[in-house]
Amino acid sequence: MDGVRLNMSTEEAKKLLKRHVNTKLNLVIMFVDINDSTRMSISLPPEKFALVIQTFAQEIGIVLGYGGYEFKYEGDAIVILFPAVLSGLGSNGTNTIDT
């Protein structure tokens, strides 16, 4: 399996927030973390743990393809921002991910 390349730069999120510094911006905030990753890193064989991390990176890459911005990385956790579009139903917001 070829290595996964994940752009871990938060520059685009910074640009998004700077463009809206004096305006109201509706966002959907997504927090993703691998549960018990420290324990897994110790208990799993290195190849299996590497596969977990690689799969995580691939899934995050898919999510970012829906218009998300990497806001922050902390260990194996990531915070992703999605600009939200308000529907005509008051404060109910919908994000850019269609189910």
N, C-alpha and C positions, 0 to 999 in steps of 0.2 A: 504494500500500500504506500503510495507516495505521501510525503509529508503535507500537512495542511498549512496553508499560509493565511494567517489572520492579521489584518492590519490593526494593531493595538493602539493606534493613535487616537487621541481624543480631540484633535485639532478641529475636525468638522463640527463637533458639538460646541466647542468654544466659539466658532464662527457663528453658528446658529444663535447662540445665546447673546453674542455681541450685537447681532443684527436686530435683536428685540430688546435691547437693554432698557429702553424707555417706553416699552409697550407691554401690554398684557399678552402672554403667550400661553395658550392651553396646551398642556402636555399630558401624554400618558407615559408613566414611568414604569419600566420593567426592571425588576431585580432578579438575577439568576445566580444561583450558587450551587456547587456540587456538594451535596450533603455528605458529611463524614469523609471528605477527601483526604484529610491527614491520616485517618485510620486506614483508608484504602491504599494510600501510598506506601504504608508499612506492611500491610497484610497481603496485598496482591503481588503477583510476580510483575516485574518491571514492564514486560511486554503488554500485559493486560491493563495495567494502570495507564500506560501510554495510549492504549486504544480508547480508554475512557476519556482521556483528555482530548485526543484527536476527534472523537465523536462529538464531544462538547463544543469544540472549536467549529466543527462543520455545522452543527445546529445553530450556533450563534451567527455564523456567516449567512445562513438562510434567513434568520430573523432580520438581520441588518439589510438584507435585500428588499425588505418591505418598507424602507424609508426610515429606519432607526439610526440613531446617532450614539456612538459609544461615548458615554459621559465619564465613566470611572471604572477602573479595574482595581480590585483589591484581592490579591491571591488568585483564587479560581472563581471569584465572583465578578460580575459585571453589572453595571447600571446602564440601561439603554433608554434614551429619550425618543419618543415619537410625537411629532407635532399632531395635535388633535384637531379634528374638524367638528364644530358644534352642529348638531342636528337641529331641526326646528322644534325640538321638544324641551325647551328651556335649557337647563344646565346639563342634560345628558350628552356626554361627548362620545364620539366614536373614534377609534384610532385607525391607523392605516392598514392594520391586518384584517383581512376579510376571512371569516370562518366558513 
